[in-house]
């Protein structure tokens, strides 16, 4: 049997990493961070347990990368859904609704994510986090910001604050109230994006997350 080519090995590594990210999101969403072990994640992904440390230095880094993947793919999907638009205000409304929607629909996962950001290591600089930053920066630019380097961090801070407020145990703020505040700040019409009274997002919560973690075969890959 001839050895696998470098491209095939790279594809196999990519698939393994994707499966670990998906398994981390699923298990932490189901059980919480503390009750989920690296072994659990490896087992759900169908990977050798030692392989986890090959891609990620620890559980928190793995989980944070996984949530950033879910966030950037959710945002990407919202921005590109039909009818597609280049209108900057509509795209910003969609972005706000996408992030607030994750807080509403996946509270356990997002609460664990926010708690992780407050740990000493803070943000994990990974491809998933960079892609999320690129999407939000592009959204701010299309909205018409004159200084994207300053306005993007402000949008990020406002979204993080809103997610935190929606998830505080015992005293959560309603997502529609937080949405209204953000929409007012940015001069967005309530009807933009996906208003809370819309039924459009209700079924999506029940769907599996595999579409956000590309493990399918590519042409020519055995």
Secondary structure, DSSP 8 states (H G I E B T S, - for coil): -----HHHHHHHHHHHHHHHHHHHHHHHHHH-STT--HHHHHHHHT--HHHHHHH-SSHHHHHHHHHHHHHHHHHHHHHHSSS----HHHHHHHHHHHHHHHHHH-HHHHHHHHHHHTSTT-S---HHHHHHHHHHHHHHHHHT-S-HHHHHHHHHHHHHHHHHHHH-TTS---HHHHHHHHHHHHT--TTSS--TT-STTTTGGGS-SGGGS--S--TT--
